[in-house]
Amino acid sequence: MDIYDAFIEYLKTLESSLRGYFENHRVIPGHEGGEYLKDNVVKCSFDNHKLAHYYRWLAKGTEKDRYAWRKMCGWRDEDARREMAVYAGKLGGRKTAETHKENGTNFHNSDWQREQSLKRPSEEKREWMLELNTLLTDDQRSFAGHLGGISCTSMQRETQTGMFDPRAKVQRKGNLKRWGIRIDGVRIPYHRLSSDFIDYQVNLGTAREYYNPCNQQPSRPSEDGRFRD
């Protein structure tokens, strides 16, 4: 029995005397597959929770326990600690989702989806979506689309996919050099496009043709004031 195991046994003797705010410490931590099961959890105060990670780092030499101890030492009071617990819960939720995906359980199980009415026949799903659409206001639809766009963009930026995929940028610039782009129905060759427009189209652009009702030209116009091939 090392110092960590001895400290866990000591914490178990204190559980019955705990009052007020307390925390659940996993004897085998989450980064090693430990779950919040009765046999793997010991209730303790915040200070003893910090010590548990510190002793585990000393006994097992795991850097993640050292990180947990150092992180927890930055919180001085219980209210701030609760904020950290909320953040940790979000991280745990992601890990749980990954586990369900690997095991084909919960949302990633067709039987479970059917039981939760999340997987419906296409016609029923269409009727349900139409009914839902009548309940939403324009502001709600706009806000939902805004949140979805932000979430999708953030995910693509983190994973370097979609519009942030370096290979896609190379492809977009190659297509722009070869074909140019149509603006107001007129094809504009690459050498007539401004550097700002090229940067935008390569990094963020998705359209293959632009309509410019105000005739605001994104590049240098020809002598007669219009763009031509």
NORVEN-V805867 format. One record per backbone hydrogen bond with DSSP energy under -1.0 kcal/mol. CO is the residue of the C=O (numbers start at 1). NH is the residue of the N-H. If there is no record, write none. Layout:
# NORVEN-V805867
<<CO & NH> <CO & NH>>
This chain:
# NORVEN-V805867
<<2 & 6> <3 & 7> <4 & 8> <5 & 9> <6 & 10> <7 & 11> <8 & 12> <11 & 14> <14 & 17> <15 & 18> <23 & 44> <25 & 42> <29 & 32> <29 & 34> <30 & 33> <35 & 37> <37 & 40> <40 & 27> <42 & 25> <44 & 23> <45 & 49> <46 & 50> <47 & 51> <48 & 52> <49 & 53> <50 & 54> <51 & 55> <52 & 56> <53 & 57> <54 & 58> <55 & 59> <56 & 60> <57 & 61> <62 & 66> <63 & 67> <64 & 68> <65 & 69> <66 & 70> <67 & 71> <68 & 72> <69 & 73> <71 & 74> <72 & 75> <77 & 81> <78 & 82> <79 & 83> <80 & 84> <81 & 85> <82 & 86> <83 & 87> <84 & 88> <85 & 89> <86 & 90> <87 & 91> <88 & 92> <89 & 93> <90 & 94> <91 & 95> <92 & 96> <93 & 97> <94 & 98> <95 & 99> <96 & 100> <97 & 101> <98 & 102> <99 & 103> <100 & 104> <100 & 105> <105 & 108> <106 & 109> <109 & 113> <110 & 114> <111 & 115> <112 & 116> <113 & 118> <113 & 119> <114 & 117> <121 & 125> <122 & 126> <123 & 127> <124 & 128> <125 & 129> <126 & 130> <127 & 131> <128 & 132> <129 & 133> <130 & 134> <137 & 141> <138 & 142> <139 & 143> <140 & 144> <141 & 145> <142 & 146> <143 & 147> <144 & 148> <145 & 149> <146 & 150> <147 & 151> <148 & 152> <149 & 153> <150 & 154> <151 & 155> <152 & 156> <153 & 157> <154 & 158> <155 & 159> <156 & 161> <161 & 164> <162 & 165> <165 & 169> <166 & 170> <167 & 171> <168 & 172> <169 & 173> <170 & 174> <171 & 175> <172 & 176> <173 & 177> <174 & 178> <175 & 179> <176 & 180> <181 & 188> <182 & 210> <183 & 186> <186 & 183> <188 & 181> <189 & 192> <190 & 193> <194 & 198> <195 & 199> <196 & 200> <197 & 201> <198 & 202> <199 & 203> <200 & 204> <200 & 205> <208 & 182> <210 & 184> <212 & 215> <222 & 225> <226 & 222>>
